Amino acid sequence: MYDIIHRVIRAGGYKLSKVLQKIDSVWVDGDLTDQQRQQLRQLAQDGASVSGEVDILQRVLDLEQRVRILEAAQNPEEAPEEYPPFVEGKWYYAGDKCCESGKDYVCIAPADVVCVWSPSVYPAYWEEVNSNG
């Protein structure tokens, strides 16, 4: 199974969350060692591509949301929720905030790089913040 999953990842064009689920499923079934699981997860994350992850309509909705956030910054009484729930497929950029599994995160993706993956799927692009405010 390791070789099959490895080839799929190398071929590209996969949806990261689905590949990570498959890797974990095969690992739970006992068909991968802990080391193989970790290697495949890292390879999948490193080779992940935004293409195929988000449709164009979602991209437009994300841009509209960013405009609303910028407008709200000028009108604090209309400010959006500080750490809104993570939205699968939404485009996040450095500085964007979300909440997942009761934890608050700030996107730390490189400048001008989009992140569509949740903190649990792609932790390298997220930093957990202490929001005990």
C-alpha positions in Angstrom: 0.0 0.0 0.0 2.9 2.3 0.7 4.1 2.2 -2.9 0.6 2.8 -4.3 -0.1 5.8 -2.1 3.4 7.1 -2.8 2.8 6.9 -6.6 -0.5 8.7 -6.3 1.1 11.5 -4.3 4.0 11.8 -6.8 1.5 12.0 -9.7 -0.1 15.0 -8.1 -3.6 16.4 -8.7 -4.9 15.0 -5.4 -7.1 16.6 -2.7 -4.9 16.9 0.4 -7.6 16.2 3.0 -8.7 13.0 1.1 -5.2 11.7 0.7 -4.4 12.3 4.4 -7.6 10.5 5.4 -6.7 7.5 3.1 -3.1 7.4 4.6 -4.6 7.3 8.1 -7.2 4.7 7.2 -4.5 2.4 5.7 -2.3 3.0 8.8 -5.2 2.1 11.1 -5.8 -1.1 9.1 -2.1 -2.0 9.9 -0.9 -1.7 6.3 1.6 1.1 7.0 4.1 1.5 9.8 4.2 4.6 11.9 7.3 5.8 9.9 5.6 5.1 6.5 2.5 7.0 7.6 4.6 10.0 8.7 6.6 9.9 5.4 3.5 9.8 3.3 1.7 12.5 5.2 4.8 14.8 4.9 5.2 14.0 1.2 1.5 14.8 0.6 1.6 18.1 2.5 4.8 19.1 0.7 3.4 18.3 -2.7 -0.1 19.7 -2.1 -1.5 22.1 -4.7 -4.3 24.5 -4.4 -5.6 23.6 -7.9 -8.5 21.3 -7.6 -9.1 22.2 -4.0 -11.2 25.3 -4.5 -13.7 26.2 -7.2 -13.9 29.7 -8.7 -17.2 30.6 -7.1 -15.7 29.9 -3.7 -12.7 32.1 -4.6 -15.1 35.0 -5.4 -16.9 34.5 -2.1 -13.6 34.5 -0.3 -12.6 37.8 -2.0 -16.0 39.3 -1.0 -15.4 38.2 2.6 -12.0 39.9 2.6 -13.5 43.1 1.3 -16.1 42.9 4.2 -13.3 42.4 6.7 -11.4 45.5 5.3 -14.6 47.6 5.4 -15.4 46.4 8.9 -11.9 47.5 10.0 -13.1 51.0 9.1 -16.3 50.5 11.0 -15.5 48.6 14.2 -19.1 48.2 15.3 -19.6 45.9 12.3 -16.4 43.9 12.8 -16.7 40.2 12.0 -16.1 37.4 14.6 -12.5 37.5 15.7 -11.8 33.8 15.2 -14.5 32.5 12.9 -14.9 28.7 12.4 -12.6 27.3 9.7 -14.3 27.0 6.3 -13.2 24.1 4.1 -12.2 25.4 0.7 -11.9 29.0 1.8 -8.7 30.8 0.8 -6.7 32.0 3.8 -3.7 34.3 3.7 -1.1 35.3 6.3 -2.8 37.0 9.2 -6.2 35.4 8.6 -7.8 33.9 11.7 -9.9 30.8 12.3 -11.1 28.5 15.0 -11.0 24.7 14.7 -11.8 22.1 17.3 -12.1 24.8 20.0 -8.6 26.3 19.3 -7.8 29.6 17.7 -5.3 29.9 14.9 -3.6 32.6 12.8 -2.5 31.8 9.3 1.3 32.1 8.9 1.6 31.1 5.2 4.3 33.0 3.3 3.2 36.3 1.9 0.9 36.1 -1.2 0.6 32.3 -0.7 -2.9 30.9 -0.3 -3.7 28.2 2.3 -7.0 26.2 1.8 -6.2 23.5 4.4 -7.3 23.5 8.0 -4.8 23.7 10.9 -5.1 20.0 11.5 -4.5 19.1 7.9 -1.6 21.5 7.2 -0.2 22.7 10.6 2.8 24.3 9.0 0.7 27.2 7.8 -1.1 27.8 11.1 0.0 29.0 14.5 -2.2 28.3 17.5 -2.9 31.4 19.6 -3.8 31.7 23.2 -7.2 33.4 23.2 -8.0 33.4 26.9 -8.5 37.1 26.4 
